[in-house]
Amino acid sequence: MSITWGTNETSIYNDIFFLRPHDSPGYLYVSGIMRYKFKVTEDGKPEEEKEEMSFKKLLKSLVTPNPKWTGFMSYENKKGRYVVHSIKNGKRI
């Protein structure tokens, strides 16, 4: 992991950039760290684990290549509760 000061740097996985554009207050950008680990099971296929920042982004990544995607996904939310979502033909049931 490296720390870099810069103005408009592009992120590389597992790097931390402190950005200060136009003398504004500095802010921290951490790249490559996903917030949730989802267990995704598609009908007729084995379970796999995927990492994503949110449920909506995961759903979009599954439905975009296959609009009729059917299966379910589970994860632990920010309050520590176990959540399961069922998806049928690309829409949450």
Phi and psi in degrees as a GROMACS rama.xvg file:
@    title "Ramachandran Plot"
@    xaxis  label "Phi"
@    yaxis  label "Psi"
@TYPE xy
-126.539  156.975  SER-2
-118.575  129.753  ILE-3
-132.632  137.114  THR-4
-96.429  135.159  TRP-5
-165.01  -176.397  GLY-6
-106.68  -57.6601  THR-7
-135.159  66.4768  ASN-8
-86.1219  147.942  GLU-9
-89.8553  146.791  THR-10
-84.55  147.554  SER-11
-120.632  141.09  ILE-12
-51.4885  137.983  TYR-13
66.1736  21.2405  ASN-14
-107.542  152.346  ASP-15
-115.553  130.957  ILE-16
-119.971  132.764  PHE-17
-100.425  112.934  PHE-18
-103.165  135.68  LEU-19
-136.199  73.9365  ARG-20
-75.6619  132.904  PRO-21
54.31  42.3081  HIS-22
56.673  26.6369  ASP-23
-82.0123  166.621  SER-24
-56.8195  140.397  PRO-25
-69.2684  152.357  GLY-26
-141.218  159.592  TYR-27
-104.232  132.178  LEU-28
-123.203  119.251  TYR-29
-108.898  124.878  VAL-30
-108.608  155.886  SER-31
80.9292  6.62811  GLY-32
-110.585  114.621  ILE-33
-90.1972  147.386  MET-34
-81.807  -39.8822  ARG-35
-124.785  150.255  TYR-36
-111.992  117.491  LYS-37
-101.291  143.121  PHE-38
-101.446  114.265  LYS-39
-111.077  127.676  VAL-40
-125.753  116.7  THR-41
-94.0798  146.874  GLU-42
-54.4371  125.779  ASP-43
80.7907  6.99657  GLY-44
-128.527  156.661  LYS-45
-71.0247  159.673  PRO-46
-68.9895  141.237  GLU-47
-134.184  155.927  GLU-48
-105.879  130.99  GLU-49
-128.323  149.265  LYS-50
-111.057  137.851  GLU-51
-156.229  163.679  GLU-52
-79.0325  -26.3969  MET-53
-156.475  164.003  SER-54
-61.5719  -42.8044  PHE-55
-62.0457  -40.195  LYS-56
-68.8721  -37.3512  LYS-57
-65.1275  -45.9694  LEU-58
-59.6715  -42.3123  LEU-59
-63.2596  -39.8712  LYS-60
-69.1631  -24.7545  SER-61
-85.4092  -37.2268  LEU-62
-85.6724  -27.6276  VAL-63
-59.6753  -50.3076  THR-64
-74.448  -24.4766  PRO-65
-138.499  90.4225  ASN-66
-60.4751  -20.5514  PRO-67
-101.214  27.509  LYS-68
-60.2824  134.117  TRP-69
-131.452  132.583  THR-70
167.678  -159.709  GLY-71
-144.391  161.107  PHE-72
-138.971  148.394  MET-73
-136.327  151.726  SER-74
-164.586  169.79  TYR-75
-102.718  123.417  GLU-76
-80.3895  -179.714  ASN-77
-65.1529  -18.9184  LYS-78
-92.8274  3.15191  LYS-79
86.2462  11.2634  GLY-80
-94.375  143.352  ARG-81
-82.4199  125.745  TYR-82
-121.924  137.022  VAL-83
-125.242  131.078  VAL-84
-118.808  132.581  HIS-85
-101.276  134.673  SER-86
-121.293  129.115  ILE-87
-129.834  123.603  LYS-88
52.606  40.5184  ASN-89
82.4756  4.47459  GLY-90
-127.967  144.085  LYS-91
-70.9373  135.662  ARG-92
